[in-house]
């Protein structure tokens, strides 16, 4: 029943806004990690970027929540 309601009405805008705000908070409070593992993690993310313009967002991309 709830799934049918979501399909019919869609997800409310306030839910997206809450997820966006939570993503910003998560980004601002990222735990510091070892430099080498951090560099490896960024390099792995860069392999999945669609084009060179997306590389500018490699830090923010995992926290970006779009409709």
Residue pairs with C-beta under 8 A, 6 or more apart in sequence:
16 65
16 67
19 65
20 65
22 65
23 63
23 64
23 65
24 63
26 63
27 60
27 63
33 41
42 58
42 59
45 58
45 61
45 62
46 55
46 58
49 55
49 58
49 61
54 61
57 64
